[in-house]
Amino acid sequence: MNPMDIMQLGGRLQTFSNQHPKFGAFLREAGTDAMREGSILEMKVTSPEGKEYVTNLRLTAEDVETITMIRNMRG
């Protein structure tokens, strides 16, 4: 991955975090207890027209390790 792309992504993540502070707080709270192997992560998106898209996944040990790595990158 291009180092400039990584820097740009870091800036975007900071902007996202500033615009949606509840999301980070939710992840911190859920991450301390709930995001472990076997937990189910569900996502739902509702379009402006009201159409819903829902999916879920059961976290594996590798998923938890990836989440931990991402969390550690942010400090």
LINMO-V866276 format. One record per pair of residues at least 24 apart in sequence whose C-alpha atoms are under 8 Angstrom apart, sorted by the first residue. I is the first residue (numbers start at 1). J is the second residue. Records with the same first field share a line. If there is no record, write none. Layout:
# LINMO-V866276
I = J + J
This chain:
# LINMO-V866276
35 = 59 + 64
36 = 60 + 61 + 64
37 = 61 + 63 + 64
